[in-house]
Amino acid sequence: MPLPDEERVGGTCVSLGKVRLNSVGFLPDRKKIASVAGAGPTFAVHRADGSVALQGSTTGPLADADTGEDLHFADFSR
């Protein structure tokens, strides 16, 4: 059973509470960056079928003074 901040997508547990995205959306020719609390040095974006669409290295960490979390940043603009 998933934890309170997780959900099953295609049979796989994914964390919903750690990744923060712009909820308005992203402009086509602008950077697309997600902040991830407590992330490691790499990230992967998965398609609905589970295959990897993009992977890369995060930058950070940067301490968020408001939340007290260490945030890493995943640039998935490509």
PDB file with SEQRES, HELIX, SHEET and CRYST1 records, atoms N, CA, C and O in Angstrom:
SEQRES   1 A   78  MET PRO LEU PRO ASP GLU GLU ARG VAL GLY GLY THR CYS          
SEQRES   2 A   78  VAL SER LEU GLY LYS VAL ARG LEU ASN SER VAL GLY PHE          
SEQRES   3 A   78  LEU PRO ASP ARG LYS LYS ILE ALA SER VAL ALA GLY ALA          
SEQRES   4 A   78  GLY PRO THR PHE ALA VAL HIS ARG ALA ASP GLY SER VAL          
SEQRES   5 A   78  ALA LEU GLN GLY SER THR THR GLY PRO LEU ALA ASP ALA          
SEQRES   6 A   78  ASP THR GLY GLU ASP LEU HIS PHE ALA ASP PHE SER ARG          
SHEET    1 AA1 2 GLU A   6  VAL A   9  0                                        
SHEET    2 AA1 2 THR A  12  SER A  15 -1                                        
SHEET    1 AA2 4 VAL A  19  ARG A  20  0                                        
SHEET    2 AA2 4 ILE A  33  ALA A  37 -1                                        
SHEET    3 AA2 4 ASP A  70  ASP A  75 -1                                        
SHEET    4 AA2 4 THR A  59  ALA A  63 -1                                        
SHEET    1 AA3 2 THR A  42  HIS A  46  0                                        
SHEET    2 AA3 2 VAL A  52  SER A  57 -1                                        
CRYST1    1.000    1.000    1.000  90.00  90.00  90.00 P 1           1          
ATOM      1  N   MET A   1       0.842  -1.180   0.000  1.00  0.00           N  
ATOM      2  CA  MET A   1       0.000   0.000   0.000  1.00  0.00           C  
ATOM      3  C   MET A   1       0.890   1.247   0.000  1.00  0.00           C  
ATOM      4  O   MET A   1       1.851   1.320   0.766  1.00  0.00           O  
ATOM      5  N   PRO A   2       0.572   2.238  -0.862  1.00  0.00           N  
ATOM      6  CA  PRO A   2       1.390   3.456  -0.914  1.00  0.00           C  
ATOM      7  C   PRO A   2       1.322   4.241   0.387  1.00  0.00           C  
ATOM      8  O   PRO A   2       0.335   4.175   1.120  1.00  0.00           O  
ATOM      9  N   LEU A   3       2.376   4.977   0.658  1.00  0.00           N  
ATOM     10  CA  LEU A   3       2.397   5.896   1.791  1.00  0.00           C  
ATOM     11  C   LEU A   3       1.459   7.063   1.493  1.00  0.00           C  
ATOM     12  O   LEU A   3       1.039   7.224   0.347  1.00  0.00           O  
ATOM     13  N   PRO A   4       1.116   7.889   2.498  1.00  0.00           N  
ATOM     14  CA  PRO A   4       0.188   9.003   2.256  1.00  0.00           C  
ATOM     15  C   PRO A   4       0.601   9.958   1.142  1.00  0.00           C  
ATOM     16  O   PRO A   4      -0.265  10.539   0.487  1.00  0.00           O  
ATOM     17  N   ASP A   5       1.899  10.137   0.909  1.00  0.00           N  
ATOM     18  CA  ASP A   5       2.325  11.058  -0.145  1.00  0.00           C  
ATOM     19  C   ASP A   5       2.771  10.324  -1.404  1.00  0.00           C  
ATOM     20  O   ASP A   5       3.556  10.853  -2.191  1.00  0.00           O  
ATOM     21  N   GLU A   6       2.263   9.093  -1.595  1.00  0.00           N  
ATOM     22  CA  GLU A   6       2.613   8.326  -2.782  1.00  0.00           C  
ATOM     23  C   GLU A   6       1.347   7.870  -3.494  1.00  0.00           C  
ATOM     24  O   GLU A   6       0.266   7.844  -2.907  1.00  0.00           O  
ATOM     25  N   GLU A   7       1.493   7.517  -4.744  1.00  0.00           N  
ATOM     26  CA  GLU A   7       0.395   7.020  -5.540  1.00  0.00           C  
ATOM     27  C   GLU A   7       0.956   5.984  -6.497  1.00  0.00           C  
ATOM     28  O   GLU A   7       2.137   6.025  -6.843  1.00  0.00           O  
ATOM     29  N   ARG A   8       0.118   5.061  -6.922  1.00  0.00           N  
ATOM     30  CA  ARG A   8       0.564   4.064  -7.895  1.00  0.00           C  
ATOM     31  C   ARG A   8       0.291   4.570  -9.302  1.00  0.00           C  
ATOM     32  O   ARG A   8      -0.833   4.955  -9.624  1.00  0.00           O  
ATOM     33  N   VAL A   9       1.321   4.569 -10.137  1.00  0.00           N  
ATOM     34  CA  VAL A   9       1.206   4.941 -11.539  1.00  0.00           C  
ATOM     35  C   VAL A   9       1.746   3.772 -12.338  1.00  0.00           C  
ATOM     36  O   VAL A   9       2.927   3.442 -12.233  1.00  0.00           O  
ATOM     37  N   GLY A  10       0.905   3.149 -13.127  1.00  0.00           N  
ATOM     38  CA  GLY A  10       1.336   1.994 -13.904  1.00  0.00           C  
ATOM     39  C   GLY A  10       1.885   0.886 -13.034  1.00  0.00           C  
ATOM     40  O   GLY A  10       2.801   0.173 -13.445  1.00  0.00           O  
ATOM     41  N   GLY A  11       1.335   0.726 -11.819  1.00  0.00           N  
ATOM     42  CA  GLY A  11       1.774  -0.327 -10.920  1.00  0.00           C  
ATOM     43  C   GLY A  11       3.005   0.017 -10.111  1.00  0.00           C  
ATOM     44  O   GLY A  11       3.431  -0.782  -9.277  1.00  0.00           O  
ATOM     45  N   THR A  12       3.592   1.185 -10.333  1.00  0.00           N  
ATOM     46  CA  THR A  12       4.794   1.589  -9.627  1.00  0.00           C  
ATOM     47  C   THR A  12       4.469   2.704  -8.652  1.00  0.00           C  
ATOM     48  O   THR A  12       3.731   3.629  -8.989  1.00  0.00           O  
ATOM     49  N   CYS A  13       5.017   2.623  -7.442  1.00  0.00           N  
ATOM     50  CA  CYS A  13       4.819   3.680  -6.444  1.00  0.00           C  
ATOM     51  C   CYS A  13       5.681   4.881  -6.816  1.00  0.00           C  
ATOM     52  O   CYS A  13       6.881   4.740  -7.054  1.00  0.00           O  
ATOM     53  N   VAL A  14       5.080   6.035  -6.864  1.00  0.00           N  
ATOM     54  CA  VAL A  14       5.822   7.269  -7.115  1.00  0.00           C  
ATOM     55  C   VAL A  14       5.522   8.246  -6.003  1.00  0.00           C  
ATOM     56  O   VAL A  14       4.413   8.270  -5.471  1.00  0.00           O  
ATOM     57  N   SER A  15       6.498   9.045  -5.654  1.00  0.00           N  
ATOM     58  CA  SER A  15       6.326  10.045  -4.603  1.00  0.00           C  
ATOM     59  C   SER A  15       5.671  11.280  -5.187  1.00  0.00           C  
ATOM     60  O   SER A  15       6.078  11.771  -6.240  1.00  0.00           O  
ATOM     61  N   LEU A  16       4.652  11.782  -4.499  1.00  0.00           N  
ATOM     62  CA  LEU A  16       3.991  13.002  -4.932  1.00  0.00           C  
ATOM     63  C   LEU A  16       4.392  14.188  -4.081  1.00  0.00           C  
ATOM     64  O   LEU A  16       4.296  15.328  -4.536  1.00  0.00           O  
ATOM     65  N   GLY A  17       4.833  13.956  -2.869  1.00  0.00           N  
ATOM     66  CA  GLY A  17       5.091  15.039  -1.942  1.00  0.00           C  
ATOM     67  C   GLY A  17       6.454  15.673  -2.058  1.00  0.00           C  
ATOM     68  O   GLY A  17       6.687  16.712  -1.441  1.00  0.00           O  
ATOM     69  N   LYS A  18       7.357  15.106  -2.812  1.00  0.00           N  
ATOM     70  CA  LYS A  18       8.730  15.604  -2.856  1.00  0.00           C  
ATOM     71  C   LYS A  18       9.024  16.461  -4.077  1.00  0.00           C  
ATOM     72  O   LYS A  18       9.909  17.315  -4.023  1.00  0.00           O  
ATOM     73  N   VAL A  19       8.309  16.258  -5.174  1.00  0.00           N  
ATOM     74  CA  VAL A  19       8.567  16.986  -6.416  1.00  0.00           C  
ATOM     75  C   VAL A  19       7.634  18.182  -6.491  1.00  0.00           C  
ATOM     76  O   VAL A  19       6.426  18.047  -6.297  1.00  0.00           O  
ATOM     77  N   ARG A  20       8.191  19.351  -6.772  1.00  0.00           N  
ATOM     78  CA  ARG A  20       7.384  20.565  -6.900  1.00  0.00           C  
ATOM     79  C   ARG A  20       7.551  21.129  -8.294  1.00  0.00           C  
ATOM     80  O   ARG A  20       8.668  21.372  -8.751  1.00  0.00           O  
ATOM     81  N   LEU A  21       6.430  21.337  -8.965  1.00  0.00           N  
ATOM     82  CA  LEU A  21       6.426  21.883 -10.317  1.00  0.00           C  
ATOM     83  C   LEU A  21       5.560  23.127 -10.362  1.00  0.00           C  
ATOM     84  O   LEU A  21       4.740  23.355  -9.473  1.00  0.00           O  
ATOM     85  N   ASN A  22       5.742  23.920 -11.386  1.00  0.00           N  
ATOM     86  CA  ASN A  22       4.895  25.069 -11.639  1.00  0.00           C  
ATOM     87  C   ASN A  22       3.516  24.551 -12.042  1.00  0.00           C  
ATOM     88  O   ASN A  22       3.392  23.923 -13.094  1.00  0.00           O  
ATOM     89  N   SER A  23       2.487  24.790 -11.250  1.00  0.00           N  
ATOM     90  CA  SER A  23       1.167  24.236 -11.538  1.00  0.00           C  
ATOM     91  C   SER A  23       0.449  24.956 -12.674  1.00  0.00           C  
ATOM     92  O   SER A  23      -0.574  24.472 -13.159  1.00  0.00           O  
ATOM     93  N   VAL A  24       0.970  26.104 -13.106  1.00  0.00           N  
ATOM     94  CA  VAL A  24       0.374  26.832 -14.219  1.00  0.00           C  
ATOM     95  C   VAL A  24       0.804  26.211 -15.541  1.00  0.00           C  
ATOM     96  O   VAL A  24       0.029  26.195 -16.497  1.00  0.00           O  
ATOM     97  N   GLY A  25       2.011  25.709 -15.606  1.00  0.00           N  
ATOM     98  CA  GLY A  25       2.525  25.095 -16.822  1.00  0.00           C  
ATOM     99  C   GLY A  25       3.862  25.693 -17.216  1.00  0.00           C  
ATOM    100  O   GLY A  25       4.435  26.504 -16.487  1.00  0.00           O  
ATOM    101  N   PHE A  26       4.352  25.283 -18.376  1.00  0.00           N  
ATOM    102  CA  PHE A  26       5.654  25.723 -18.856  1.00  0.00           C  
ATOM    103  C   PHE A  26       5.518  26.233 -20.283  1.00  0.00           C  
ATOM    104  O   PHE A  26       4.826  25.631 -21.104  1.00  0.00           O  
ATOM    105  N   LEU A  27       6.174  27.335 -20.570  1.00  0.00           N  
ATOM    106  CA  LEU A  27       6.169  27.876 -21.926  1.00  0.00           C  
ATOM    107  C   LEU A  27       7.118  27.061 -22.802  1.00  0.00           C  
ATOM    108  O   LEU A  27       8.144  26.587 -22.313  1.00  0.00           O  
ATOM    109  N   PRO A  28       6.797  26.888 -24.086  1.00  0.00           N  
ATOM    110  CA  PRO A  28       7.585  26.008 -24.959  1.00  0.00           C  
ATOM    111  C   PRO A  28       9.073  26.331 -25.024  1.00  0.00           C  
ATOM    112  O   PRO A  28       9.892  25.412 -25.007  1.00  0.00           O  
ATOM    113  N   ASP A  29       9.446  27.598 -25.097  1.00  0.00           N  
ATOM    114  CA  ASP A  29      10.850  27.965 -25.294  1.00  0.00           C  
ATOM    115  C   ASP A  29      11.550  28.400 -24.014  1.00  0.00           C  
ATOM    116  O   ASP A  29      12.608  29.025 -24.078  1.00  0.00           O  
ATOM    117  N   ARG A  30      10.983  28.082 -22.857  1.00  0.00           N  
ATOM    118  CA  ARG A  30      11.559  28.481 -21.574  1.00  0.00           C  
ATOM    119  C   ARG A  30      12.060  27.252 -20.823  1.00  0.00           C  
ATOM    120  O   ARG A  30      11.711  26.121 -21.162  1.00  0.00           O  
ATOM    121  N   LYS A  31      12.878  27.482 -19.802  1.00  0.00           N  
ATOM    122  CA  LYS A  31      13.393  26.381 -18.987  1.00  0.00           C  
ATOM    123  C   LYS A  31      12.271  25.691 -18.236  1.00  0.00           C  
ATOM    124  O   LYS A  31      11.291  26.322 -17.840  1.00  0.00           O  
ATOM    125  N   LYS A  32      12.422  24.408 -18.048  1.00  0.00           N  
ATOM    126  CA  LYS A  32      11.484  23.603 -17.279  1.00  0.00           C  
ATOM    127  C   LYS A  32      12.261  22.965 -16.137  1.00  0.00           C  
ATOM    128  O   LYS A  32      13.069  22.062 -16.354  1.00  0.00           O  
ATOM    129  N   ILE A  33      12.015  23.439 -14.923  1.00  0.00           N  
ATOM    130  CA  ILE A  33      12.790  23.005 -13.767  1.00  0.00           C  
ATOM    131  C   ILE A  33      11.844  22.588 -12.652  1.00  0.00           C  
ATOM    132  O   ILE A  33      10.874  23.284 -12.352  1.00  0.00           O  
ATOM    133  N   ALA A  34      12.134  21.450 -12.047  1.00  0.00           N  
ATOM    134  CA  ALA A  34      11.397  20.971 -10.880  1.00  0.00           C  
ATOM    135  C   ALA A  34      12.316  21.051  -9.676  1.00  0.00           C  
ATOM    136  O   ALA A  34      13.513  20.791  -9.793  1.00  0.00           O  
ATOM    137  N   SER A  35      11.780  21.403  -8.536  1.00  0.00           N  
ATOM    138  CA  SER A  35      12.554  21.317  -7.298  1.00  0.00           C  
ATOM    139  C   SER A  35      12.131  20.041  -6.588  1.00  0.00           C  
ATOM    140  O   SER A  35      10.953  19.683  -6.565  1.00  0.00           O  
ATOM    141  N   VAL A  36      13.117  19.362  -6.009  1.00  0.00           N  
ATOM    142  CA  VAL A  36      12.868  18.062  -5.386  1.00  0.00           C  
ATOM    143  C   VAL A  36      13.501  18.064  -4.002  1.00  0.00           C  
ATOM    144  O   VAL A  36      14.710  18.251  -3.865  1.00  0.00           O  
ATOM    145  N   ALA A  37      12.688  17.858  -2.989  1.00  0.00           N  
ATOM    146  CA  ALA A  37      13.184  17.836  -1.612  1.00  0.00           C  
ATOM    147  C   ALA A  37      13.909  16.528  -1.348  1.00  0.00           C  
ATOM    148  O   ALA A  37      13.380  15.449  -1.614  1.00  0.00           O  
ATOM    149  N   GLY A  38      15.121  16.630  -0.822  1.00  0.00           N  
ATOM    150  CA  GLY A  38      15.878  15.448  -0.424  1.00  0.00           C  
ATOM    151  C   GLY A  38      16.299  14.555  -1.567  1.00  0.00           C  
ATOM    152  O   GLY A  38      16.515  13.361  -1.359  1.00  0.00           O  
ATOM    153  N   ALA A  39      16.422  15.084  -2.752  1.00  0.00           N  
ATOM    154  CA  ALA A  39      16.754  14.270  -3.925  1.00  0.00           C  
ATOM    155  C   ALA A  39      18.218  13.869  -3.935  1.00  0.00           C  
ATOM    156  O   ALA A  39      19.040  14.392  -3.182  1.00  0.00           O  
ATOM    157  N   GLY A  40      18.509  12.938  -4.800  1.00  0.00           N  
ATOM    158  CA  GLY A  40      19.887  12.526  -5.015  1.00  0.00           C  
ATOM    159  C   GLY A  40      20.499  13.311  -6.158  1.00  0.00           C  
ATOM    160  O   GLY A  40      19.934  14.309  -6.604  1.00  0.00           O  
ATOM    161  N   PRO A  41      21.646  12.867  -6.632  1.00  0.00           N  
ATOM    162  CA  PRO A  41      22.358  13.610  -7.662  1.00  0.00           C  
ATOM    163  C   PRO A  41      21.801  13.421  -9.073  1.00  0.00           C  
ATOM    164  O   PRO A  41      22.233  14.112  -9.995  1.00  0.00           O  
ATOM    165  N   THR A  42      20.851  12.500  -9.263  1.00  0.00           N  
ATOM    166  CA  THR A  42      20.300  12.262 -10.595  1.00  0.00           C  
ATOM    167  C   THR A  42      18.775  12.228 -10.537  1.00  0.00           C  
ATOM    168  O   THR A  42      18.178  12.074  -9.472  1.00  0.00           O  
ATOM    169  N   PHE A  43      18.160  12.377 -11.714  1.00  0.00           N  
ATOM    170  CA  PHE A  43      16.707  12.278 -11.821  1.00  0.00           C  
ATOM    171  C   PHE A  43      16.354  11.584 -13.120  1.00  0.00           C  
ATOM    172  O   PHE A  43      17.185  11.479 -14.022  1.00  0.00           O  
ATOM    173  N   ALA A  44      15.114  11.108 -13.215  1.00  0.00           N  
ATOM    174  CA  ALA A  44      14.605  10.509 -14.436  1.00  0.00           C  
ATOM    175  C   ALA A  44      13.142  10.897 -14.595  1.00  0.00           C  
ATOM    176  O   ALA A  44      12.385  10.929 -13.625  1.00  0.00           O  
ATOM    177  N   VAL A  45      12.757  11.190 -15.825  1.00  0.00           N  
ATOM    178  CA  VAL A  45      11.364  11.457 -16.175  1.00  0.00           C  
ATOM    179  C   VAL A  45      10.878  10.219 -16.917  1.00  0.00           C  
ATOM    180  O   VAL A  45      11.492   9.788 -17.893  1.00  0.00           O  
ATOM    181  N   HIS A  46       9.778   9.655 -16.450  1.00  0.00           N  
ATOM    182  CA  HIS A  46       9.253   8.418 -17.029  1.00  0.00           C  
ATOM    183  C   HIS A  46       7.985   8.679 -17.829  1.00  0.00           C  
ATOM    184  O   HIS A  46       7.173   9.530 -17.466  1.00  0.00           O  
ATOM    185  N   ARG A  47       7.827   7.950 -18.906  1.00  0.00           N  
ATOM    186  CA  ARG A  47       6.589   7.977 -19.685  1.00  0.00           C  
ATOM    187  C   ARG A  47       5.533   7.158 -18.939  1.00  0.00           C  
ATOM    188  O   ARG A  47       5.851   6.445 -17.987  1.00  0.00           O  
ATOM    189  N   ALA A  48       4.293   7.265 -19.372  1.00  0.00           N  
ATOM    190  CA  ALA A  48       3.199   6.524 -18.740  1.00  0.00           C  
ATOM    191  C   ALA A  48       3.430   5.015 -18.796  1.00  0.00           C  
ATOM    192  O   ALA A  48       2.954   4.288 -17.924  1.00  0.00           O  
ATOM    193  N   ASP A  49       4.156   4.533 -19.814  1.00  0.00           N  
ATOM    194  CA  ASP A  49       4.423   3.092 -19.923  1.00  0.00           C  
ATOM    195  C   ASP A  49       5.604   2.639 -19.067  1.00  0.00           C  
ATOM    196  O   ASP A  49       5.953   1.458 -19.055  1.00  0.00           O  
ATOM    197  N   GLY A  50       6.224   3.595 -18.344  1.00  0.00           N  
ATOM    198  CA  GLY A  50       7.337   3.264 -17.458  1.00  0.00           C  
ATOM    199  C   GLY A  50       8.710   3.437 -18.070  1.00  0.00           C  
ATOM    200  O   GLY A  50       9.707   3.409 -17.349  1.00  0.00           O  
ATOM    201  N   SER A  51       8.791   3.615 -19.388  1.00  0.00           N  
ATOM    202  CA  SER A  51      10.097   3.804 -20.012  1.00  0.00           C  
ATOM    203  C   SER A  51      10.637   5.196 -19.664  1.00  0.00           C  
ATOM    204  O   SER A  51       9.879   6.118 -19.360  1.00  0.00           O  
ATOM    205  N   VAL A  52      11.948   5.320 -19.717  1.00  0.00           N  
ATOM    206  CA  VAL A  52      12.601   6.583 -19.361  1.00  0.00           C  
ATOM    207  C   VAL A  52      12.608   7.514 -20.565  1.00  0.00           C  
ATOM    208  O   VAL A  52      13.128   7.167 -21.625  1.00  0.00           O  
ATOM    209  N   ALA A  53      12.022   8.708 -20.396  1.00  0.00           N  
ATOM    210  CA  ALA A  53      11.997   9.712 -21.454  1.00  0.00           C  
ATOM    211  C   ALA A  53      13.219  10.608 -21.389  1.00  0.00           C  
ATOM    212  O   ALA A  53      13.711  11.062 -22.422  1.00  0.00           O  
ATOM    213  N   LEU A  54      13.724  10.872 -20.163  1.00  0.00           N  
ATOM    214  CA  LEU A  54      14.851  11.780 -19.971  1.00  0.00           C  
ATOM    215  C   LEU A  54      15.482  11.480 -18.630  1.00  0.00           C  
ATOM    216  O   LEU A  54      14.783  11.179 -17.662  1.00  0.00           O  
ATOM    217  N   GLN A  55      16.796  11.558 -18.567  1.00  0.00           N  
ATOM    218  CA  GLN A  55      17.484  11.458 -17.285  1.00  0.00           C  
ATOM    219  C   GLN A  55      18.626  12.456 -17.268  1.00  0.00           C  
ATOM    220  O   GLN A  55      19.155  12.843 -18.310  1.00  0.00           O  
ATOM    221  N   GLY A  56      18.990  12.860 -16.069  1.00  0.00           N  
ATOM    222  CA  GLY A  56      20.047  13.853 -15.963  1.00  0.00           C  
ATOM    223  C   GLY A  56      20.510  14.018 -14.532  1.00  0.00           C  
ATOM    224  O   GLY A  56      20.107  13.268 -13.643  1.00  0.00           O  
ATOM    225  N   SER A  57      21.351  14.996 -14.323  1.00  0.00           N  
ATOM    226  CA  SER A  57      21.892  15.299 -12.996  1.00  0.00           C  
ATOM    227  C   SER A  57      21.157  16.493 -12.405  1.00  0.00           C  
ATOM    228  O   SER A  57      20.789  17.425 -13.121  1.00  0.00           O  
ATOM    229  N   THR A  58      20.948  16.458 -11.105  1.00  0.00           N  
ATOM    230  CA  THR A  58      20.345  17.595 -10.415  1.00  0.00           C  
ATOM    231  C   THR A  58      21.443  18.563 -10.002  1.00  0.00           C  
ATOM    232  O   THR A  58      22.622  18.209  -9.977  1.00  0.00           O  
ATOM    233  N   THR A  59      21.046  19.783  -9.680  1.00  0.00           N  
ATOM    234  CA  THR A  59      21.964  20.751  -9.093  1.00  0.00           C  
ATOM    235  C   THR A  59      21.503  21.001  -7.659  1.00  0.00           C  
ATOM    236  O   THR A  59      20.346  20.759  -7.318  1.00  0.00           O  
ATOM    237  N   GLY A  60      22.400  21.476  -6.844  1.00  0.00           N  
ATOM    238  CA  GLY A  60      22.053  21.733  -5.445  1.00  0.00           C  
ATOM    239  C   GLY A  60      22.909  20.870  -4.548  1.00  0.00           C  
ATOM    240  O   GLY A  60      23.895  20.290  -5.003  1.00  0.00           O  
ATOM    241  N   PRO A  61      22.560  20.780  -3.321  1.00  0.00           N  
ATOM    242  CA  PRO A  61      21.317  21.267  -2.735  1.00  0.00           C  
ATOM    243  C   PRO A  61      21.388  22.738  -2.344  1.00  0.00           C  
ATOM    244  O   PRO A  61      22.463  23.315  -2.179  1.00  0.00           O  
ATOM    245  N   LEU A  62      20.209  23.318  -2.204  1.00  0.00           N  
ATOM    246  CA  LEU A  62      20.039  24.670  -1.723  1.00  0.00           C  
ATOM    247  C   LEU A  62      19.055  24.602  -0.565  1.00  0.00           C  
ATOM    248  O   LEU A  62      17.967  24.045  -0.712  1.00  0.00           O  
ATOM    249  N   ALA A  63      19.416  25.153   0.569  1.00  0.00           N  
ATOM    250  CA  ALA A  63      18.533  25.114   1.736  1.00  0.00           C  
ATOM    251  C   ALA A  63      17.393  26.109   1.544  1.00  0.00           C  
ATOM    252  O   ALA A  63      17.629  27.286   1.272  1.00  0.00           O  
ATOM    253  N   ASP A  64      16.154  25.632   1.687  1.00  0.00           N  
ATOM    254  CA  ASP A  64      14.972  26.487   1.608  1.00  0.00           C  
ATOM    255  C   ASP A  64      14.677  27.008   3.010  1.00  0.00           C  
ATOM    256  O   ASP A  64      14.296  26.238   3.892  1.00  0.00           O  
ATOM    257  N   ALA A  65      14.849  28.298   3.216  1.00  0.00           N  
ATOM    258  CA  ALA A  65      14.663  28.893   4.542  1.00  0.00           C  
ATOM    259  C   ALA A  65      13.221  28.784   5.025  1.00  0.00           C  
ATOM    260  O   ALA A  65      12.982  28.703   6.230  1.00  0.00           O  
ATOM    261  N   ASP A  66      12.252  28.778   4.101  1.00  0.00           N  
ATOM    262  CA  ASP A  66      10.847  28.713   4.490  1.00  0.00           C  
ATOM    263  C   ASP A  66      10.439  27.333   4.985  1.00  0.00           C  
ATOM    264  O   ASP A  66       9.686  27.221   5.952  1.00  0.00           O  
ATOM    265  N   THR A  67      10.927  26.282   4.334  1.00  0.00           N  
ATOM    266  CA  THR A  67      10.506  24.919   4.685  1.00  0.00           C  
ATOM    267  C   THR A  67      11.557  24.161   5.489  1.00  0.00           C  
ATOM    268  O   THR A  67      11.245  23.155   6.125  1.00  0.00           O  
ATOM    269  N   GLY A  68      12.811  24.644   5.462  1.00  0.00           N  
ATOM    270  CA  GLY A  68      13.878  23.925   6.145  1.00  0.00           C  
ATOM    271  C   GLY A  68      14.367  22.707   5.382  1.00  0.00           C  
ATOM    272  O   GLY A  68      15.126  21.901   5.919  1.00  0.00           O  
ATOM    273  N   GLU A  69      13.937  22.566   4.131  1.00  0.00           N  
ATOM    274  CA  GLU A  69      14.326  21.418   3.323  1.00  0.00           C  
ATOM    275  C   GLU A  69      15.537  21.740   2.462  1.00  0.00           C  
ATOM    276  O   GLU A  69      15.764  22.891   2.089  1.00  0.00           O  
ATOM    277  N   ASP A  70      16.309  20.709   2.155  1.00  0.00           N  
ATOM    278  CA  ASP A  70      17.375  20.821   1.164  1.00  0.00           C  
ATOM    279  C   ASP A  70      16.762  20.478  -0.186  1.00  0.00           C  
ATOM    280  O   ASP A  70      16.244  19.376  -0.371  1.00  0.00           O  
ATOM    281  N   LEU A  71      16.818  21.409  -1.125  1.00  0.00           N  
ATOM    282  CA  LEU A  71      16.220  21.204  -2.438  1.00  0.00           C  
ATOM    283  C   LEU A  71      17.290  21.006  -3.498  1.00  0.00           C  
ATOM    284  O   LEU A  71      18.311  21.694  -3.520  1.00  0.00           O  
ATOM    285  N   HIS A  72      17.027  20.046  -4.377  1.00  0.00           N  
ATOM    286  CA  HIS A  72      17.820  19.854  -5.581  1.00  0.00           C  
ATOM    287  C   HIS A  72      16.941  20.307  -6.740  1.00  0.00           C  
ATOM    288  O   HIS A  72      15.719  20.366  -6.606  1.00  0.00           O  
ATOM    289  N   PHE A  73      17.559  20.630  -7.884  1.00  0.00           N  
ATOM    290  CA  PHE A  73      16.812  21.142  -9.009  1.00  0.00           C  
ATOM    291  C   PHE A  73      17.073  20.262 -10.228  1.00  0.00           C  
ATOM    292  O   PHE A  73      18.219  19.987 -10.584  1.00  0.00           O  
ATOM    293  N   ALA A  74      15.982  19.828 -10.858  1.00  0.00           N  
ATOM    294  CA  ALA A  74      16.055  18.972 -12.039  1.00  0.00           C  
ATOM    295  C   ALA A  74      15.600  19.790 -13.243  1.00  0.00           C  
ATOM    296  O   ALA A  74      14.438  20.187 -13.325  1.00  0.00           O  
ATOM    297  N   ASP A  75      16.512  20.041 -14.171  1.00  0.00           N  
ATOM    298  CA  ASP A  75      16.200  20.789 -15.384  1.00  0.00           C  
ATOM    299  C   ASP A  75      15.819  19.767 -16.459  1.00  0.00           C  
ATOM    300  O   ASP A  75      16.668  19.028 -16.955  1.00  0.00           O  
ATOM    301  N   PHE A  76      14.525  19.738 -16.810  1.00  0.00           N  
ATOM    302  CA  PHE A  76      14.069  18.791 -17.843  1.00  0.00           C  
ATOM    303  C   PHE A  76      13.640  19.532 -19.109  1.00  0.00           C  
ATOM    304  O   PHE A  76      12.728  19.102 -19.816  1.00  0.00           O  
ATOM    305  N   SER A  77      14.310  20.650 -19.383  1.00  0.00           N  
ATOM    306  CA  SER A  77      13.997  21.467 -20.568  1.00  0.00           C  
ATOM    307  C   SER A  77      14.193  20.725 -21.884  1.00  0.00           C  
ATOM    308  O   SER A  77      13.459  20.960 -22.844  1.00  0.00           O  
ATOM    309  N   ARG A  78      15.170  19.839 -21.935  1.00  0.00           N  
ATOM    310  CA  ARG A  78      15.440  19.113 -23.182  1.00  0.00           C  
ATOM    311  C   ARG A  78      14.232  18.343 -23.610  1.00  0.00           C  
ATOM    312  O   ARG A  78      14.263  17.668 -24.638  1.00  0.00           O  
TER     313      ARG A  78                                                      
END                                                                             
